[in-house]
Amino acid sequence: MPEFLTTRRHHCVGIDISANAVNIVELSRLNTTFTLHGYAIEPLPTQPADDQTRAHPKSVAQVLLRVLKEQAMLARDAVVAVADGQLICKNLELDAGLAGTELELHVRLEAEQHVPYALESAALDFEVQGCSPLNPQLMSVLLVACPMETVDWYQAVLSHAGLKAKVVEVQSHARARGIDAMVPASGAVAVVDFAAHTTRLSILHQGRVLDSRELLFGDGLQHQDTFKTTAVQHIRRGLEQSVASPRAESIILAGAVAAQAGLSEWLEAQLGIPTQPANPFIHMDISPSLVPQALCSHAPMLLTACGLALRGFD
């Protein structure tokens, strides 16, 4: 039977692990239609530092095992992301004529300049992203690197939970994929992902991450009114510093505080840019077992996990 007429559903689970929580999304796809079957937002034991990989893999796997069982999730293929702060991402401009082993050699030579540890102990990858927008004789290549032990930790978590690591992804790229599922790829989009101690600002354009930076404020340390004022100051400054990126035409809010009543409207009024909470499931079929009101509230926290699950179908 031709593949485009298949009736077999493939399931994949996206797992977003932070220092204090694990967010899980299970999707299936039938032809071109995605269905959200289940999700979970589960706290993890508090770690001594804002680095989830300091926990023993089995302690996180035990949480995953319990959630997968409680939610009756069927997927055994999983996609997980390395946190942005644990990665080195560098956009390279290389000769457009490079290919194969010659391209790999040039990327490795560039990596030696940017990776502050021995390449033999690094997980190294790269992706050709097309012609350079500034020079058609050059191509843009994204270099990504992190210590191999970091990738090993994520794979160990999934293995202990009985899951197969289909892909180990970059966190900011997973967010971008979640945004693509939500809004058409046209103008530049700023994604503000709130966390307890820091906030991540990413500038996306046509599915590519043009800029990603950490803003030194969080949603867990301040009174609500103080938080809103601080958020405007930091987001405005972050947007101004992203000078190499197109001006954001809209802002998408992610994280626990993103669905707070009135926050997106207030930020839009202060910044003058259309702003809304993230909901990557807006164009998907939803399992009848899920409560729409609860999903709408939880969706901004599930943006990265959704993008990870979608990566499993590429």
Residue pairs with C-beta under 8 A, 6 or more apart in sequence:
4 31
6 31
7 30
9 28
9 29
9 30
9 35
10 28
10 29
10 77
10 313
11 26
11 27
11 28
11 37
11 73
11 74
11 75
11 76
11 77
12 26
12 27
12 28
12 75
12 77
12 78
12 79
12 166
12 309
12 312
12 313
13 24
13 25
13 26
13 27
13 68
13 73
13 75
13 77
13 78
13 79
13 163
13 309
13 312
14 24
14 25
14 26
14 27
14 78
14 79
14 80
14 174
14 304
14 305
14 306
14 307
14 308
14 309
14 310
14 311
14 312
15 22
15 23
15 24
15 64
15 78
15 79
15 80
15 158
15 163
15 305
15 308
16 22
16 23
16 24
16 80
16 81
16 171
16 174
16 302
16 304
16 305
16 308
17 44
17 52
17 60
17 80
17 81
17 154
17 157
18 44
18 52
18 83
18 195
19 44
19 47
19 49
19 50
19 51
19 52
20 43
20 44
20 46
20 47
20 196
21 41
21 42
21 43
21 44
22 40
22 42
22 44
22 60
22 63
22 64
22 67
23 39
23 40
23 41
23 42
23 301
23 302
23 304
23 305
24 38
24 39
24 40
24 41
24 42
24 64
24 67
24 68
24 71
24 73
24 305
25 36
25 38
25 39
25 302
25 305
25 306
25 308
25 309
26 36
26 37
26 38
26 39
26 71
26 73
26 74
26 75
26 309
27 34
27 35
27 36
27 37
27 284
27 306
27 309
27 310
27 312
27 313
28 34
28 35
28 37
28 75
29 35
29 313
33 284
33 285
34 181
34 284
34 285
34 310
34 313
35 284
35 285
35 286
35 287
36 281
36 284
36 285
36 286
36 287
36 290
36 295
37 73
37 74
37 287
38 71
38 72
38 73
38 287
38 289
38 290
39 71
39 290
39 295
39 298
39 302
39 305
40 67
40 70
40 71
41 298
41 301
41 302
42 63
42 67
44 52
44 55
44 59
44 60
44 63
45 55
45 59
47 54
47 55
48 54
50 197
50 198
51 86
52 60
52 83
53 86
53 150
53 153
53 154
57 153
57 156
57 157
57 160
58 160
60 157
61 156
61 157
61 158
61 159
61 160
61 161
62 160
64 157
64 158
64 161
64 163
65 160
65 161
65 162
67 73
68 161
68 162
75 163
76 162
76 163
76 164
77 163
77 164
77 166
77 312
78 158
78 163
78 164
78 165
78 166
78 312
79 165
79 166
79 167
79 168
79 169
79 174
79 308
79 309
79 311
79 312
80 154
80 157
80 158
80 165
80 167
80 168
80 169
80 308
81 168
81 169
81 170
81 171
81 173
81 174
81 304
81 308
82 146
82 150
82 151
82 154
82 168
82 169
82 170
82 171
83 171
84 170
84 171
84 172
84 200
84 212
84 214
85 214
86 146
86 147
86 150
87 144
87 145
87 146
87 170
87 171
88 114
88 115
88 116
88 143
88 144
88 145
88 146
89 142
89 143
89 144
89 170
89 172
89 209
89 212
90 110
90 114
90 142
90 143
91 140
91 141
91 142
91 143
92 107
92 110
92 126
92 140
92 141
92 142
92 143
93 132
93 134
93 135
93 138
93 139
93 140
93 141
94 103
94 106
94 107
94 110
94 138
94 139
94 141
95 106
95 137
95 138
95 139
96 131
96 132
96 136
96 137
96 138
96 139
98 106
98 139
103 128
103 141
107 126
107 141
107 143
108 119
108 124
110 143
111 119
111 122
111 124
111 143
111 145
112 119
114 143
114 145
115 122
115 124
115 145
117 147
119 145
121 147
121 148
121 149
122 145
122 146
122 147
122 148
123 145
123 146
123 147
123 148
123 150
123 151
123 168
124 143
124 144
124 145
125 143
125 144
125 145
126 141
126 142
126 143
126 144
127 141
127 142
127 144
128 139
128 140
128 141
129 139
129 140
129 141
129 142
129 208
130 139
130 140
131 138
131 139
131 140
132 138
132 139
132 140
133 140
144 170
151 168
154 165
154 168
155 165
155 168
158 164
158 165
159 165
166 312
167 311
167 312
169 307
169 308
169 311
171 304
172 200
172 202
172 209
172 212
173 209
173 307
174 304
174 305
174 307
174 308
174 311
175 191
175 193
175 202
175 204
175 254
175 303
175 304
175 307
176 191
176 202
176 204
176 207
176 208
176 209
176 307
177 207
177 306
177 307
177 308
177 310
177 311
178 278
178 280
178 303
178 304
178 306
178 307
178 310
179 189
179 191
179 204
179 252
179 278
179 280
179 303
179 307
180 207
181 280
181 281
181 282
181 283
181 284
181 306
181 307
181 310
182 252
182 278
182 279
182 280
182 282
182 283
183 189
183 250
183 252
185 206
185 207
186 206
186 249
187 205
187 246
187 248
187 249
187 250
188 203
188 204
188 205
188 210
188 245
188 246
188 247
188 248
188 249
189 203
189 204
189 205
189 248
189 249
189 250
189 251
189 252
190 201
190 202
190 203
190 204
190 235
190 239
190 248
190 250
190 251
190 252
190 273
191 200
191 201
191 202
191 203
191 204
191 251
191 252
191 254
191 278
191 303
192 199
192 200
192 201
192 231
192 235
192 251
192 252
192 253
192 254
192 255
192 258
193 199
193 200
193 201
193 202
193 254
193 255
193 303
193 304
194 218
194 219
194 231
194 253
194 254
194 255
194 256
194 257
194 258
195 218
195 219
195 220
195 255
196 218
196 219
196 220
196 221
197 218
197 220
197 221
198 214
198 215
198 216
198 217
198 218
199 214
199 215
199 217
199 218
199 219
199 231
199 234
199 255
200 212
200 213
200 214
200 215
201 211
201 212
201 213
201 214
201 215
201 235
201 238
201 239
201 242
202 209
202 211
202 212
202 213
203 209
203 210
203 211
203 212
203 242
203 245
203 246
203 248
204 210
205 245
205 246
210 242
210 244
210 245
210 246
211 242
211 244
211 245
213 238
213 241
213 242
215 234
215 235
215 237
215 238
216 234
217 227
217 230
217 231
217 234
219 227
219 255
219 256
219 257
222 230
224 260
227 257
228 263
228 266
228 267
231 267
232 267
232 270
232 271
235 251
235 267
235 271
236 271
239 247
239 248
239 271
248 273
249 273
249 274
250 273
250 274
250 275
250 276
251 267
251 268
251 271
251 273
251 274
251 275
251 276
252 275
252 276
252 277
252 278
252 303
253 263
253 264
253 267
253 275
253 276
253 277
253 278
253 300
254 277
254 278
254 300
254 301
254 303
254 304
255 300
255 301
256 300
256 301
257 263
258 264
258 277
258 278
258 300
258 301
259 277
259 296
259 297
259 298
259 299
259 300
264 275
264 276
264 277
265 275
267 275
268 274
268 275
277 299
277 300
278 299
278 300
278 303
279 296
279 299
279 300
280 299
280 302
280 303
280 306
280 307
281 295
281 299
281 302
281 306
286 292
286 295
